Amino acid sequence: AGLRIRRRHRTEMPDPRLPLILALLYPSTSALDALLAEGNPHDAQPAAGCCPAQALPPSTLLLEAAALSRQADTFVRVRTRKHGGASVPVFTFRQPARLSKRELPFDLALVSEIDPSGITEVPAPAAEAADSWFTDYAWSHFVVCTGEGTGAPKHLGWRFSRKASAGAAGPASFVALIVRAEQNEAADKGAVRAAAPLAAAAAAASAGRG
């Protein structure tokens, strides 16, 4: 009888670079632990430290805000970002064309209240205020930092007040501060770009062992 040759299945060892690749593709949230409330990004000069309200203390952030009803035709997305160790929903909306032809986008973090120092709240026209990003609320006031009388006023966000017709549960009012999330996005994209060559090399090496 002929000899029978048994083929041993080779055990594939995982690529030693895999942990590094995964770490670059999925960075820890602690590296992205920042939200900046610099005001309206469409203004000529956003203000990094105009008023204490811009400090964004984590205790004031509405962490369950993602449950609020949103205006379908202006809502873009909601993402979770870390700030002071808390997971914060950051909303992106565009202005409705019926109120502004520019349809400018804004990233928003919601807070229960703000430090009133240096803040002026300017009432919004009632007819326009009802056309709101958060449908159970009217954007009743513009929140403006006057910096205790120094420098040009800076638009920081809006106060939202609950409508009498609101159906879902929620706070009586809150402030939507304009935040800058670009640095978080840049970190995410940079990590993916850095990982791409390693991922390609790992895939090629794996194919060569097959």
Backbone as a chain_set.jsonl record, in Angstrom:
{"seq": "AGLRIRRRHRTEMPDPRLPLILALLYPSTSALDALLAEGNPHDAQPAAGCCPAQALPPSTLLLEAAALSRQADTFVRVRTRKHGGASVPVFTFRQPARLSKRELPFDLALVSEIDPSGITEVPAPAAEAADSWFTDYAWSHFVVCTGEGTGAPKHLGWRFSRKASAGAAGPASFVALIVRAEQNEAADKGAVRAAAPLAAAAAAASAGRG", "coords": {"N": [[0.835, -1.193, 0.0], [0.425, 2.248, -0.76], [2.197, 5.015, 0.631], [0.611, 7.133, 2.927], [0.31, 10.491, 3.051], [0.021, 12.792, 5.484], [-1.328, 15.979, 5.633], [-0.448, 18.695, 7.456], [-2.284, 21.208, 8.987], [-1.41, 24.52, 8.794], [-0.965, 26.737, 11.428], [-2.09, 29.965, 11.483], [-0.44, 32.799, 12.463], [-1.447, 35.736, 14.118], [-1.066, 38.993, 12.68], [1.53, 40.883, 14.068], [1.273, 43.595, 14.096], [-1.343, 44.183, 14.35], [-2.681, 45.1, 16.805], [-1.741, 47.776, 16.89], [-2.748, 48.795, 14.517], [-5.521, 48.615, 14.981], [-5.716, 50.333, 17.138], [-5.121, 52.75, 15.964], [-7.122, 52.997, 14.066], [-9.375, 53.031, 15.657], [-9.352, 55.194, 17.805], [-8.949, 55.962, 21.3], [-11.535, 57.515, 23.203], [-10.65, 59.346, 25.019], [-8.662, 60.825, 23.871], [-10.032, 62.616, 22.424], [-11.201, 64.475, 24.013], [-12.69, 67.08, 24.201], [-14.628, 69.989, 23.759], [-15.253, 73.048, 22.251], [-16.657, 76.149, 22.907], [-16.842, 78.534, 20.999], [-18.47, 80.306, 19.775], [-20.376, 81.739, 17.037], [-19.316, 80.272, 14.086], [-19.424, 81.42, 11.623], [-19.101, 84.056, 11.867], [-16.776, 86.812, 11.631], [-14.704, 86.809, 13.567], [-14.517, 84.404, 15.737], [-15.026, 83.988, 19.281], [-12.977, 82.874, 21.768], [-12.834, 83.083, 24.582], [-14.809, 84.88, 25.613], [-16.929, 85.085, 27.468], [-17.902, 83.702, 30.703], [-19.837, 81.741, 30.261], [-18.975, 80.19, 28.197], [-17.399, 78.198, 29.177], [-18.43, 75.649, 29.414], [-19.197, 73.751, 31.623], [-19.224, 70.374, 32.628], [-21.329, 69.503, 34.288], [-23.582, 70.909, 33.542], [-24.376, 70.028, 31.067], [-26.753, 68.591, 28.851], [-27.144, 65.413, 28.772], [-28.899, 63.535, 27.849], [-30.064, 64.564, 25.65], [-30.364, 63.681, 23.042], [-32.756, 62.425, 22.782], [-34.67, 64.325, 22.283], [-37.249, 65.716, 20.203], [-36.721, 66.418, 16.758], [-36.395, 68.778, 14.049], [-37.208, 67.709, 10.913], [-36.416, 68.567, 8.289], [-34.204, 70.175, 8.6], [-32.384, 68.98, 10.227], [-29.208, 67.46, 10.422], [-27.306, 65.602, 11.584], [-26.474, 63.692, 14.555], [-23.905, 63.335, 16.838], [-21.826, 61.59, 19.18], [-19.715, 63.025, 21.48], [-16.828, 63.38, 23.58], [-16.539, 65.24, 26.562], [-14.978, 66.657, 29.208], [-14.95, 64.133, 30.348], [-17.541, 63.244, 30.016], [-20.087, 61.791, 27.919], [-21.29, 63.417, 25.243], [-24.068, 64.456, 23.368], [-23.79, 65.907, 20.214], [-25.327, 68.049, 18.116], [-25.974, 68.617, 14.654], [-27.319, 71.067, 12.69], [-28.94, 72.75, 9.94], [-29.711, 76.079, 8.929], [-33.115, 76.79, 8.157], [-34.217, 77.274, 4.814], [-36.359, 78.947, 4.526], [-36.052, 80.804, 6.49], [-33.46, 81.716, 6.277], [-31.526, 82.373, 3.507], [-28.958, 81.504, 3.241], [-28.645, 79.117, 4.613], [-26.981, 78.142, 6.757], [-24.753, 75.884, 8.482], [-24.694, 74.56, 11.854], [-23.056, 73.357, 14.752], [-24.131, 72.004, 17.781], [-24.182, 71.939, 21.33], [-26.153, 71.076, 24.1], [-27.137, 72.767, 27.015], [-28.244, 72.993, 30.421], [-28.325, 75.431, 31.716], [-26.677, 78.657, 31.728], [-23.833, 80.614, 32.784], [-24.677, 83.845, 33.583], [-23.019, 86.048, 33.398], [-21.884, 88.789, 31.614], [-23.577, 88.223, 29.528], [-26.118, 88.801, 27.113], [-29.485, 88.318, 26.412], [-31.297, 88.248, 23.586], [-34.532, 88.8, 22.511], [-36.271, 86.708, 20.185], [-38.068, 87.098, 17.066], [-41.464, 86.24, 17.365], [-42.941, 84.811, 15.416], [-40.959, 83.657, 13.818], [-39.549, 82.236, 15.739], [-41.033, 80.015, 16.384], [-40.544, 78.249, 14.351], [-38.621, 75.832, 14.64], [-35.547, 74.099, 15.39], [-35.72, 72.147, 17.353], [-38.586, 70.582, 17.843], [-40.506, 70.683, 19.898], [-39.959, 72.991, 21.131], [-39.459, 76.565, 21.151], [-37.153, 78.779, 19.629], [-36.398, 81.054, 21.584], [-34.711, 83.186, 22.28], [-31.773, 84.931, 21.176], [-28.518, 84.181, 22.249], [-26.092, 86.189, 23.388], [-22.742, 87.2, 23.789], [-21.522, 89.906, 25.392], [-19.233, 90.504, 26.602], [-18.852, 91.938, 29.001], [-19.06, 94.551, 28.133], [-16.791, 94.988, 26.619], [-15.156, 94.879, 23.51], [-16.542, 93.499, 20.393], [-19.945, 92.328, 20.228], [-20.616, 88.813, 20.578], [-22.141, 86.103, 19.043], [-23.308, 83.367, 20.696], [-25.154, 81.305, 20.797], [-28.459, 79.907, 21.223], [-31.41, 80.346, 23.196], [-33.822, 77.965, 24.055], [-37.232, 77.585, 24.535], [-39.859, 75.829, 26.047], [-42.721, 74.871, 24.197], [-46.233, 75.494, 24.579], [-47.722, 73.579, 23.362], [-46.2, 71.311, 23.413], [-45.514, 67.839, 23.252], [-43.907, 65.718, 24.207], [-41.906, 64.725, 27.081], [-39.639, 66.947, 28.805], [-37.116, 69.505, 29.543], [-38.006, 72.788, 30.879], [-36.711, 74.857, 29.625], [-33.698, 75.368, 27.717], [-30.261, 75.96, 26.767], [-28.744, 76.159, 23.656], [-25.579, 75.894, 22.813], [-23.219, 76.988, 20.451], [-20.772, 74.891, 19.251], [-17.399, 73.886, 18.584], [-16.548, 71.267, 16.697], [-14.701, 70.433, 14.911], [-11.986, 69.841, 15.472], [-12.116, 67.376, 16.688], [-13.081, 65.821, 14.575], [-10.95, 66.078, 12.797], [-8.963, 64.714, 14.175], [-10.034, 62.125, 14.11], [-10.033, 61.603, 11.3], [-7.325, 61.851, 10.76], [-6.288, 59.712, 12.193], [-7.356, 57.545, 10.772], [-6.096, 57.944, 8.273], [-3.435, 57.557, 9.023], [-3.459, 54.914, 9.756], [-4.036, 53.562, 7.428], [-1.789, 52.78, 5.589], [-0.53, 50.804, 7.206], [-2.617, 48.998, 7.529], [-2.971, 48.159, 4.887], [-0.49, 46.971, 4.42], [-0.576, 44.895, 6.259], [-2.699, 43.402, 5.223], [-1.594, 42.604, 2.777], [0.535, 41.034, 3.656], [-0.851, 39.029, 4.953], [-2.185, 37.874, 2.778], [-0.017, 36.856, 1.408], [0.777, 34.779, 3.049], [-1.224, 33.029, 2.669]], "CA": [[0.0, 0.0, 0.0], [1.205, 3.472, -0.832], [2.279, 5.817, 1.839], [-0.342, 8.235, 3.048], [0.94, 11.7, 3.588], [-0.935, 13.661, 6.168], [-1.008, 17.399, 5.574], [-0.738, 19.429, 8.687], [-2.784, 22.559, 8.767], [-0.545, 25.52, 9.409], [-1.647, 27.713, 12.271], [-1.727, 31.316, 11.1], [-0.215, 33.712, 13.571], [-1.954, 37.072, 13.809], [-0.053, 40.005, 12.402], [1.868, 41.579, 15.321], [0.933, 45.012, 14.018], [-2.783, 44.341, 14.432], [-3.108, 46.017, 17.878], [-1.45, 49.162, 16.518], [-3.701, 49.171, 13.469], [-6.822, 48.828, 15.605], [-5.641, 51.526, 17.987], [-5.147, 53.938, 15.109], [-8.431, 53.09, 13.429], [-10.391, 53.272, 16.679], [-8.661, 55.85, 18.918], [-9.721, 56.081, 22.532], [-12.259, 58.776, 23.254], [-9.962, 60.302, 25.88], [-7.856, 61.703, 23.031], [-10.919, 63.575, 21.78], [-11.969, 64.952, 25.15], [-12.749, 68.541, 24.161], [-15.569, 70.764, 22.956], [-14.977, 74.473, 22.437], [-17.802, 77.023, 22.613], [-16.223, 79.771, 20.526], [-19.459, 81.168, 19.15], [-20.766, 81.547, 15.642], [-18.134, 80.12, 13.224], [-19.612, 82.186, 10.4], [-18.673, 85.423, 12.155], [-15.389, 87.069, 11.234], [-13.771, 86.483, 14.629], [-15.08, 83.667, 16.864], [-14.443, 84.395, 20.56], [-12.664, 81.698, 22.563], [-13.053, 83.293, 26.007], [-15.504, 86.149, 25.775], [-17.79, 85.047, 28.643], [-17.835, 82.451, 31.469], [-20.776, 80.749, 29.72], [-18.273, 79.358, 27.221], [-16.586, 77.189, 29.865], [-19.086, 74.35, 29.234], [-19.02, 72.809, 32.736], [-19.936, 69.117, 32.324], [-22.54, 69.328, 35.096], [-24.721, 71.59, 32.919], [-24.672, 69.436, 29.766], [-27.912, 67.706, 28.768], [-26.568, 64.209, 28.182], [-29.981, 62.739, 27.244], [-30.723, 65.45, 24.684], [-30.608, 63.003, 21.765], [-34.152, 61.971, 22.755], [-35.566, 65.428, 21.929], [-37.766, 65.711, 18.832], [-35.945, 67.307, 15.9], [-37.02, 69.226, 12.8], [-36.693, 66.755, 9.925], [-35.822, 69.131, 7.083], [-32.981, 70.932, 8.9], [-31.471, 68.13, 10.994], [-28.164, 66.804, 9.628], [-26.813, 64.42, 12.286], [-26.102, 63.844, 15.953], [-22.744, 62.52, 17.158], [-21.435, 61.603, 20.581], [-18.351, 63.498, 21.718], [-16.436, 63.429, 24.981], [-16.174, 66.548, 27.108], [-14.846, 66.536, 30.651], [-15.259, 62.767, 30.737], [-18.946, 62.928, 29.746], [-20.473, 61.547, 26.526], [-22.178, 64.543, 24.946], [-24.617, 64.507, 22.006], [-23.545, 67.151, 19.479], [-26.265, 68.11, 17.0], [-25.695, 69.484, 13.518], [-28.502, 71.532, 11.968], [-28.795, 73.857, 8.996], [-30.808, 77.046, 8.957], [-34.108, 76.535, 7.11], [-34.175, 78.257, 3.727], [-37.47, 79.897, 4.697], [-35.604, 81.849, 7.407], [-32.166, 82.235, 5.83], [-31.135, 81.83, 2.204], [-27.609, 80.933, 3.329], [-28.772, 77.762, 5.161], [-25.7, 77.877, 7.407], [-24.759, 74.773, 9.438], [-24.214, 74.821, 13.205], [-22.916, 72.246, 15.684], [-24.701, 72.475, 19.037], [-24.263, 71.161, 22.567], [-27.24, 71.64, 24.887], [-26.864, 72.9, 28.444], [-29.441, 73.338, 31.191], [-28.256, 76.856, 32.037], [-25.358, 79.247, 31.522], [-23.436, 81.73, 33.639], [-25.197, 85.042, 32.906], [-22.044, 87.152, 33.381], [-21.532, 89.287, 30.288], [-24.506, 87.675, 28.535], [-27.375, 89.471, 26.803], [-30.395, 87.456, 25.665], [-32.089, 89.098, 22.705], [-35.737, 88.068, 22.1], [-36.441, 86.411, 18.765], [-39.438, 87.334, 16.584], [-42.294, 85.097, 17.738], [-43.327, 84.028, 14.24], [-39.803, 82.876, 13.395], [-39.094, 81.385, 16.831], [-41.796, 78.761, 16.381], [-39.932, 77.384, 13.332], [-37.508, 75.498, 15.525], [-34.811, 72.841, 15.215], [-36.292, 71.202, 18.315], [-39.975, 70.9, 17.509], [-41.291, 70.964, 21.092], [-39.414, 74.216, 21.712], [-39.24, 77.743, 20.313], [-35.847, 79.424, 19.922], [-36.987, 82.299, 22.069], [-33.73, 84.27, 22.426], [-30.37, 84.818, 20.796], [-27.614, 84.326, 23.386], [-24.991, 87.012, 22.881], [-21.734, 87.598, 24.766], [-21.074, 91.294, 25.227], [-17.921, 90.609, 27.222], [-18.863, 93.018, 29.999], [-18.911, 95.847, 27.477], [-15.53, 95.107, 25.882], [-15.144, 94.18, 22.242], [-17.788, 93.356, 19.652], [-20.796, 91.228, 20.716], [-20.412, 87.52, 19.936], [-23.304, 85.217, 19.095], [-22.879, 82.078, 21.24], [-26.153, 80.261, 20.617], [-29.869, 80.258, 21.336], [-32.212, 79.752, 24.26], [-35.03, 77.293, 23.587], [-38.267, 77.545, 25.563], [-40.85, 74.8, 25.752], [-44.001, 75.323, 23.673], [-47.412, 75.02, 25.3], [-48.25, 72.413, 22.644], [-45.213, 70.226, 23.44], [-46.101, 66.566, 23.608], [-42.986, 64.841, 24.924], [-41.302, 65.264, 28.296], [-38.394, 67.672, 28.578], [-36.932, 70.661, 30.42], [-38.775, 73.981, 30.535], [-35.887, 75.592, 28.67], [-32.277, 75.016, 27.689], [-29.467, 76.799, 25.867], [-27.948, 75.445, 22.654], [-24.352, 76.637, 22.537], [-22.495, 76.605, 19.24], [-19.486, 74.313, 19.62], [-16.506, 73.533, 17.478], [-16.233, 69.842, 16.733], [-13.779, 70.109, 13.83], [-10.733, 69.244, 15.921], [-12.406, 65.973, 16.904], [-13.162, 65.181, 13.269], [-9.603, 66.039, 12.235], [-8.26, 63.629, 14.846], [-10.571, 60.88, 13.573], [-9.562, 61.42, 9.93], [-5.882, 61.66, 10.811], [-6.026, 58.354, 12.652], [-7.65, 56.641, 9.663], [-5.036, 58.091, 7.268], [-2.213, 56.969, 9.544], [-3.611, 53.464, 9.827], [-4.248, 52.975, 6.101], [-0.631, 52.032, 5.082], [-0.334, 49.619, 8.026], [-3.682, 48.048, 7.221], [-2.675, 47.613, 3.57], [0.662, 46.077, 4.561], [-1.025, 43.709, 6.966], [-3.517, 42.62, 4.298], [-0.691, 42.003, 1.797], [1.29, 39.986, 4.33], [-1.775, 37.921, 5.184], [-2.425, 37.226, 1.499], [1.195, 36.129, 1.062], [0.861, 33.571, 3.849], [-2.311, 32.117, 2.35]], "C": [[0.864, 1.234, 0.0], [1.189, 4.225, 0.482], [1.238, 6.927, 1.805], [0.34, 9.415, 3.717], [-0.123, 12.586, 4.194], [-0.469, 15.105, 6.112], [-1.391, 18.053, 6.889], [-1.204, 20.842, 8.36], [-1.905, 23.535, 9.529], [-1.379, 26.512, 10.21], [-1.161, 29.11, 11.919], [-1.579, 32.182, 12.348], [-0.761, 35.088, 13.197], [-0.822, 38.054, 13.57], [0.254, 40.777, 13.681], [1.515, 43.052, 15.303], [-0.556, 45.275, 14.206], [-3.222, 45.254, 15.581], [-2.871, 47.486, 17.543], [-2.436, 49.654, 15.479], [-5.06, 49.49, 14.073], [-6.821, 50.081, 16.464], [-5.708, 52.793, 17.159], [-6.502, 54.121, 14.456], [-9.518, 53.452, 14.42], [-9.742, 53.904, 17.903], [-9.558, 55.941, 20.134], [-10.364, 57.449, 22.605], [-11.552, 59.799, 24.118], [-9.103, 61.264, 25.071], [-8.7, 62.792, 22.393], [-11.756, 64.31, 22.821], [-12.031, 66.469, 25.187], [-13.875, 69.02, 23.26], [-15.297, 72.23, 23.266], [-16.186, 75.288, 22.02], [-17.273, 78.402, 22.235], [-17.217, 80.717, 19.861], [-19.643, 80.855, 17.681], [-19.544, 81.437, 14.728], [-18.234, 80.91, 11.928], [-19.369, 83.676, 10.613], [-17.201, 85.576, 11.793], [-14.4, 86.597, 12.285], [-14.488, 85.755, 15.771], [-14.328, 84.012, 18.154], [-14.234, 83.187, 21.454], [-13.008, 81.892, 24.034], [-13.725, 84.6, 26.311], [-16.273, 86.195, 27.092], [-17.63, 83.725, 29.388], [-18.773, 81.363, 30.946], [-20.096, 79.781, 28.764], [-17.453, 78.24, 27.856], [-17.141, 75.777, 29.708], [-18.822, 73.397, 30.403], [-19.838, 71.54, 32.489], [-21.238, 68.937, 33.088], [-23.765, 69.976, 34.472], [-25.16, 70.94, 31.604], [-25.868, 68.496, 29.842], [-27.507, 66.44, 28.022], [-27.622, 63.322, 27.521], [-30.694, 63.516, 26.138], [-31.037, 64.776, 23.358], [-32.042, 62.512, 21.648], [-35.125, 63.068, 22.348], [-36.001, 65.331, 20.469], [-37.059, 66.779, 18.004], [-36.699, 67.628, 14.614], [-36.399, 68.446, 11.635], [-35.945, 67.421, 8.772], [-34.545, 69.935, 7.334], [-31.96, 70.108, 9.679], [-30.493, 67.423, 10.066], [-27.695, 65.519, 10.299], [-26.652, 64.747, 13.766], [-24.97, 62.86, 16.215], [-22.486, 62.596, 18.65], [-19.976, 62.012, 20.684], [-18.087, 63.517, 23.212], [-16.085, 64.859, 25.369], [-16.138, 66.43, 28.62], [-15.204, 65.157, 31.168], [-16.687, 62.339, 30.467], [-19.171, 62.692, 28.254], [-21.582, 62.524, 26.158], [-22.741, 64.41, 23.532], [-24.39, 65.881, 21.389], [-24.402, 67.109, 18.213], [-25.716, 69.01, 15.892], [-27.017, 69.784, 12.81], [-28.082, 72.561, 10.929], [-29.964, 74.816, 9.175], [-31.822, 76.684, 7.876], [-34.069, 77.648, 6.059], [-35.271, 79.301, 3.878], [-37.118, 81.024, 5.671], [-34.281, 82.478, 6.99], [-31.775, 81.572, 4.514], [-29.774, 81.15, 2.255], [-27.629, 79.496, 3.853], [-27.474, 77.32, 5.852], [-25.807, 76.708, 8.39], [-24.203, 75.207, 10.793], [-24.123, 73.501, 13.974], [-23.29, 72.747, 17.07], [-24.544, 71.452, 20.154], [-25.288, 71.852, 23.464], [-26.866, 71.649, 26.368], [-28.131, 73.37, 29.153], [-29.498, 74.824, 31.507], [-26.845, 77.349, 31.806], [-25.097, 80.319, 32.568], [-23.868, 83.016, 32.937], [-24.202, 86.192, 32.806], [-21.671, 87.532, 31.956], [-22.446, 88.833, 29.179], [-25.72, 88.589, 28.372], [-28.232, 88.497, 25.994], [-31.377, 88.338, 24.905], [-33.31, 88.321, 22.234], [-35.808, 87.872, 20.59], [-37.865, 86.737, 18.343], [-40.296, 86.091, 16.772], [-42.643, 84.204, 16.548], [-42.186, 83.133, 13.762], [-39.392, 81.871, 14.462], [-39.816, 80.044, 16.858], [-41.252, 77.754, 15.375], [-38.591, 76.921, 13.892], [-36.856, 74.163, 15.185], [-35.326, 71.756, 16.148], [-37.8, 71.491, 18.383], [-40.862, 71.174, 18.717], [-40.889, 72.291, 21.748], [-39.37, 75.334, 20.671], [-37.867, 78.316, 20.652], [-36.152, 80.881, 20.323], [-36.009, 83.474, 22.122], [-32.415, 83.915, 21.725], [-29.53, 85.002, 22.066], [-26.34, 84.991, 22.879], [-24.046, 87.355, 24.026], [-21.287, 89.021, 24.451], [-19.74, 91.529, 25.914], [-17.805, 91.728, 28.221], [-18.57, 94.376, 29.363], [-17.634, 96.028, 26.689], [-15.601, 94.288, 24.6], [-16.516, 94.081, 21.6], [-18.617, 92.213, 20.231], [-20.556, 89.953, 19.9], [-21.638, 86.643, 20.132], [-22.836, 83.826, 19.525], [-23.876, 80.956, 21.005], [-27.562, 80.79, 20.779], [-30.454, 79.655, 22.609], [-33.477, 79.167, 23.642], [-36.0, 77.172, 24.759], [-39.386, 76.612, 25.127], [-42.164, 75.411, 25.277], [-45.143, 74.763, 24.523], [-47.966, 73.75, 24.666], [-47.32, 71.205, 22.689], [-45.843, 68.934, 23.933], [-45.204, 65.684, 24.46], [-42.428, 65.522, 26.168], [-39.994, 65.974, 27.96], [-38.283, 68.856, 29.509], [-37.763, 71.854, 29.967], [-38.02, 74.845, 29.53], [-34.475, 75.039, 28.72], [-31.585, 75.975, 26.729], [-28.671, 75.882, 24.934], [-26.743, 76.306, 22.32], [-23.688, 76.09, 21.278], [-21.117, 76.111, 19.653], [-18.682, 73.982, 18.371], [-16.101, 72.085, 17.635], [-15.18, 69.46, 15.701], [-12.506, 69.436, 14.31], [-10.93, 67.76, 16.231], [-12.426, 65.226, 15.579], [-11.788, 65.062, 12.635], [-8.809, 64.91, 12.864], [-8.724, 62.279, 14.314], [-9.999, 60.593, 12.186], [-8.06, 61.16, 9.904], [-5.53, 60.254, 11.238], [-6.268, 57.352, 11.539], [-6.575, 56.721, 8.595], [-3.753, 57.424, 7.739], [-2.278, 55.452, 9.532], [-3.667, 52.812, 8.458], [-3.029, 52.211, 5.574], [-0.383, 50.754, 5.87], [-1.377, 48.555, 7.71], [-3.428, 47.384, 5.876], [-1.523, 46.614, 3.635], [0.27, 44.775, 5.239], [-1.841, 42.793, 6.052], [-2.642, 41.907, 3.282], [0.08, 40.834, 2.408], [0.404, 38.761, 4.564], [-2.046, 37.148, 3.906], [-1.223, 36.387, 1.09], [1.33, 34.839, 1.84], [-0.204, 32.558, 3.461], [-1.943, 31.055, 1.347]], "O": [[1.9, 1.284, 0.662], [0.29, 4.08, 1.311], [1.023, 7.569, 0.777], [0.873, 9.308, 4.822], [-1.036, 13.061, 3.518], [0.657, 15.416, 6.5], [-2.528, 17.956, 7.35], [-0.593, 21.559, 7.567], [-1.684, 23.401, 10.732], [-2.371, 27.052, 9.721], [0.027, 29.412, 12.037], [-2.488, 32.274, 13.172], [-0.555, 35.551, 12.075], [0.243, 37.958, 14.18], [-0.668, 41.282, 14.322], [1.457, 43.695, 16.351], [-0.995, 46.425, 14.224], [-4.069, 46.12, 15.36], [-3.694, 48.342, 17.869], [-2.907, 50.789, 15.545], [-5.682, 50.496, 13.732], [-7.813, 50.809, 16.51], [-6.279, 53.795, 17.589], [-6.984, 55.243, 14.303], [-10.488, 54.116, 14.056], [-9.59, 53.244, 18.931], [-10.782, 55.992, 20.013], [-9.802, 58.432, 22.122], [-11.808, 60.996, 23.986], [-8.835, 62.383, 25.511], [-8.167, 63.776, 21.88], [-12.884, 64.719, 22.545], [-11.485, 67.088, 26.1], [-14.055, 68.526, 22.147], [-15.13, 72.601, 24.427], [-16.686, 75.138, 20.905], [-17.261, 79.321, 23.055], [-16.844, 81.809, 19.433], [-19.142, 79.859, 17.16], [-18.798, 82.407, 14.598], [-17.244, 81.056, 11.211], [-19.423, 84.464, 9.669], [-16.476, 84.59, 11.665], [-13.358, 86.039, 11.941], [-15.013, 86.402, 16.677], [-13.131, 84.296, 18.12], [-15.2, 82.54, 21.858], [-13.439, 80.938, 24.682], [-13.269, 85.353, 27.171], [-16.277, 87.223, 27.768], [-17.261, 82.722, 28.778], [-18.522, 80.178, 31.169], [-20.587, 78.673, 28.547], [-16.872, 77.42, 27.145], [-16.4, 74.805, 29.854], [-18.265, 72.32, 30.186], [-21.024, 71.626, 32.174], [-22.159, 68.288, 32.592], [-24.888, 69.628, 34.836], [-26.222, 71.279, 31.082], [-25.987, 67.704, 30.776], [-27.523, 66.401, 26.791], [-27.281, 62.452, 26.72], [-31.803, 63.159, 25.741], [-31.897, 65.253, 22.618], [-32.506, 62.212, 20.548], [-36.294, 62.781, 22.091], [-35.226, 64.917, 19.606], [-36.825, 67.893, 18.471], [-37.532, 66.847, 14.154], [-35.191, 68.524, 11.409], [-34.932, 66.889, 8.319], [-33.874, 70.336, 6.384], [-30.797, 70.497, 9.78], [-30.891, 66.856, 9.048], [-27.683, 64.462, 9.67], [-26.687, 65.908, 14.175], [-25.066, 61.686, 15.856], [-22.883, 63.558, 19.307], [-19.108, 61.414, 20.048], [-19.011, 63.654, 24.014], [-15.431, 65.586, 24.621], [-17.156, 66.135, 29.247], [-15.701, 65.015, 32.285], [-17.02, 61.172, 30.67], [-18.52, 63.322, 27.419], [-22.683, 62.458, 26.704], [-21.97, 64.265, 22.583], [-24.756, 66.899, 21.976], [-24.224, 66.245, 17.354], [-25.079, 70.028, 16.16], [-27.734, 68.876, 12.389], [-27.013, 73.164, 11.025], [-31.069, 74.406, 9.53], [-31.424, 76.304, 6.775], [-33.906, 78.822, 6.392], [-35.121, 80.427, 3.402], [-37.777, 82.063, 5.693], [-34.011, 83.636, 7.308], [-31.704, 80.346, 4.427], [-29.466, 80.312, 1.407], [-26.711, 78.73, 3.561], [-26.941, 76.25, 5.558], [-26.83, 76.553, 9.058], [-23.359, 76.099, 10.876], [-24.998, 72.642, 13.861], [-22.82, 73.803, 17.494], [-24.746, 70.255, 19.95], [-25.289, 73.078, 23.574], [-26.348, 70.667, 26.899], [-28.974, 74.049, 28.568], [-30.577, 75.413, 31.561], [-25.914, 76.55, 31.699], [-26.028, 80.864, 33.162], [-23.46, 83.254, 31.8], [-24.507, 87.214, 32.191], [-21.198, 86.697, 31.185], [-22.137, 89.029, 28.004], [-26.278, 89.084, 29.351], [-27.766, 87.921, 25.011], [-32.173, 89.069, 25.494], [-33.152, 87.272, 21.609], [-35.448, 88.761, 19.818], [-38.781, 86.665, 19.162], [-39.891, 84.997, 16.376], [-42.639, 82.978, 16.666], [-42.411, 81.994, 13.352], [-38.937, 80.775, 14.137], [-39.257, 79.047, 17.313], [-41.467, 76.55, 15.517], [-37.556, 77.542, 13.648], [-37.521, 73.222, 14.752], [-35.365, 70.582, 15.78], [-38.223, 72.517, 18.915], [-41.886, 71.843, 18.575], [-41.421, 72.659, 22.796], [-39.258, 75.081, 19.471], [-37.466, 78.338, 21.816], [-36.155, 81.79, 19.493], [-36.424, 84.628, 22.021], [-32.006, 82.754, 21.688], [-29.813, 85.892, 22.868], [-25.611, 84.436, 22.057], [-24.487, 87.751, 25.105], [-20.744, 89.297, 23.381], [-19.175, 92.619, 25.825], [-16.776, 92.401, 28.289], [-17.924, 95.234, 29.963], [-17.4, 97.104, 26.138], [-16.051, 93.142, 24.609], [-17.519, 94.512, 22.169], [-18.049, 91.219, 20.685], [-20.323, 90.009, 18.692], [-22.113, 86.464, 21.254], [-22.065, 83.178, 18.816], [-23.501, 79.784, 21.011], [-27.836, 81.96, 20.513], [-30.037, 78.581, 23.044], [-34.121, 79.802, 22.807], [-35.629, 76.714, 25.839], [-39.799, 76.618, 23.968], [-42.665, 76.359, 25.881], [-45.022, 73.688, 25.11], [-48.602, 72.939, 25.34], [-47.611, 70.18, 22.072], [-46.603, 68.926, 24.901], [-45.689, 64.975, 25.341], [-42.473, 66.746, 26.291], [-39.331, 65.656, 26.974], [-39.245, 69.19, 30.201], [-38.176, 71.926, 28.81], [-38.632, 75.49, 28.679], [-34.106, 74.328, 29.655], [-32.234, 76.706, 25.98], [-28.009, 74.946, 25.384], [-26.862, 77.32, 21.632], [-23.612, 74.878, 21.076], [-20.375, 76.825, 20.327], [-19.216, 73.825, 17.273], [-15.402, 71.718, 18.579], [-14.797, 68.293, 15.615], [-11.989, 68.547, 13.633], [-10.005, 66.968, 16.055], [-11.864, 64.137, 15.462], [-11.486, 64.051, 12.001], [-8.061, 64.218, 12.174], [-7.907, 61.386, 14.089], [-9.536, 59.484, 11.918], [-7.581, 60.343, 9.118], [-4.587, 59.66, 10.716], [-5.489, 56.415, 11.366], [-6.168, 55.693, 8.055], [-3.055, 56.794, 6.944], [-1.267, 54.783, 9.322], [-3.375, 51.622, 8.334], [-3.197, 51.073, 5.137], [-0.059, 49.722, 5.281], [-1.066, 47.366, 7.634], [-3.643, 46.181, 5.729], [-1.561, 45.558, 3.003], [0.718, 43.696, 4.853], [-1.698, 41.571, 6.095], [-2.893, 40.749, 2.949], [0.26, 39.791, 1.78], [0.837, 37.62, 4.401], [-2.131, 35.92, 3.924], [-1.384, 35.323, 0.491], [1.938, 33.888, 1.348], [-0.135, 31.391, 3.846], [-2.778, 30.222, 0.995]]}, "num_chains": 1, "name": "protein.A"}
